[in-house]
Amino acid sequence: MLKSHLRRDLQSLKRQARRDRRVTLGLLAGVLAAWTRQLSPGDPPSGPGVLLALSVGLVAASWAAWLLAAYFALRAVRPRSEPVEVLVWVARVGRSKEWAFCSLAAYVAWHLLQFVTALLLG
């Protein structure tokens, strides 16, 4: 009886991790597309020094979080067969999803900073 409950819970964790992995890959692709669209090579950065430093910091934080999310997503390419390895796999997928959302949050904060800067300076 106990083994069947544990097996069912493990299958549920696998299903949730697969969903999380799809969400993570979608977020990573979306953030990458948004950054490549936003940051064109011909745009010189402008604004006061503090706002420019905040902007560069948010861009760096977003890229660092994106790289960490991609790293954990690559480490969790496929589920393992052993129950302990499955739990490690589920944890990696979860960490990857968390870092992908951190990258998205930094992108949104950067976009909000650009909007506020345009309102204040323009």
N, C-alpha and C positions, 0 to 999 in steps of 0.2 A: 504494500500500500504506500509506504513512504517513498519508495523508488519511483512509483508512477507519478506521485505529486512532484517530486524533484525533476523528473524528466519533462513533465508538462511545464513547469516553471522555466526550465532551461530552454525549451522550445519557444516559450513566450518571450524570453529575453532575446533569443536569436531573431525572432520576427521584428521586435522593436528595434534591435540594432540594425537590421536591414533597412527599415524605414528611416532611421536616423542617418544611416550612411547615404541614402538617396537625398535626404534634406541637406546634408553636409556638402555633397558634391554639387547640388544645385546652388547652394549659397556661395561656394568657392567660385563656380563659374560666373555667377551673377556679379559678385564683387570684383572679380578680375575684369569682366566686361565693362563694369561701371567705371573702374579706375582708368582703363585704357581709353574710354570715351572722354572722361573728364580731363585727364592730364595730357594735353597735346604738347609736343615738344616745342612748339613755337611760342607758347604762352609764357612770358616772363612773370615770375612771382612779384606781386606788388602789395603795398600796404605798409603800415607802421611795423617797427621791428618786433614788438611783442606779439602782434597778430600773425606776423609771418613766422615767428618761432613756434607759435601754437599750431599753425597750419602744417608746418613741416613735421612737428612732433606727432600730430594726428595721422599724417600720411605714413610716417615711419611705424607708428603703432599698428596701423591697419595692415601694413605689409608684413610686419613681424608676426602678427596674429594669423594672417593668411598662410604664411610659411609654416607655422606650427600646426595649423589645422591640416594643411596638405601633408606634412610629415606624418601625423598620426593617422590620416586617411590612408596613406601608402603603407604604413605598418599594419593596417587592418584590412588588407586586400581581400582575404577570404577567411571564413570561419574555420576553426580547427575542429578536430573530432573529440578530443578529450574534454571532459567537463570543466576542468580548471583552465585549460587553454581557451575554452569558449568564454569563460568569465573575463579573462584577460582581454580577449578580442572585443567583448562588449564594452569594457572599460575604455579601450582605445578609441572605439567608435564614438563613445560619449564625450571623451576629451576632444576629439576632432570636431564634433558638433559645437561644443562650447567655444572653442577657439574660432570657429567659423563665424559664430554669432558675435564674438568680440571684434573680429575684423569688420563685420557689417556695422556694428555700433560705432567703431572709430570712423568709418566712412560717413555715416549719418552725422556724426558730430562735426566732421570736417565740412560737410555740406552745409550744416547749420551755421558754422562759423563763417563760411563764405557768404551766406545770405545776410547775416547780421553785419558783417563787414561792409557789404555793398549798401546796406541801409544806412549805416552810420557815416560812411565816407562818400556816398554818392547821392 
